[in-house]
């Protein structure tokens, strides 16, 4: 290879290394955020606090005659003993959209709906919390029954 070819190859490699380094620095800045770490995941306590500050309904109440068939019900997040869930009501039918056990818990016996009631059990080694979700006034409401005597089953 000629001297000119070696210089061109060396220059290209140097430019590629500088570009890769600049890209890495740019991604670090974007990932950390220019104003600080703002994209951090929320803990379950953070979610529970945020849900407590949100009113039960953030949409204005309209008469039933003004409701259009194309309106989509808004899902609602609920924090319950042993985990959290998201449910929505369509008429008097409830549907579990998602559920997540708290650390140390697992899910069992999910009845997703849509139905008059939906349910999910959050279990750990000593407790079984069955949460039953129903619709009241078009909003999902959860009631939990804890079975503290649950040992070794399931």
Buried (B, 14 or more C-beta within 10 A) or exposed (E): EEEEEEEEEEEEEEEEEEEEEEEEEEEEEEEEEEEEEEEEEEEEEEBBEEEEEEEEEEEEEEEEEEEEEEEEBEBBBBBBBBBBBBBBBEEEBBBBBEBBBBEEBBBBEEEBBBBEEBBBBBBBEEBBBBBBBBBEEBBBBBEBEBBEEBEEEE
